[in-house]
Amino acid sequence: MVRGFFLALGVCTLLLGLECMLVEKATYASPPPQKNNWGQTVAAPPKDFVPPEWAPWGLLSAGAVVLLYSFTIPKRVAGG
C-alpha cells in the first residue's frame, strides 16, 4: 500500500514536471458572465499560469527520487 502511494506520487510529479517543461503559459477558462446588483453583465478576466523557471527540472528530479524511493521500499521493510 505504501509502495503504491509513493509510486503514484512519483509518476504524477514526474509528469507534472514534464508538462511544465513543454508548456510556456496556461490560461484558465473564465467562469460564465454574471449579472451584478444593477443588472449589468460582468465577466471575470481570464487568469494565466506561468510556471516558475525552477518548476520543470525541480519536479522532474523530485519525481525521479520518489520513484527510486518507492522501488527500494520492499527491500527495507523486509529487513534485508
Secondary structure, DSSP 8 states (H G I E B T S, - for coil): -HHHHHHHHHHHHHHHHHHHHH-S-EE------EE-TTS-EE-----EE---TTHHHHHHHHHHHHHHHHHHHHHHHHT-
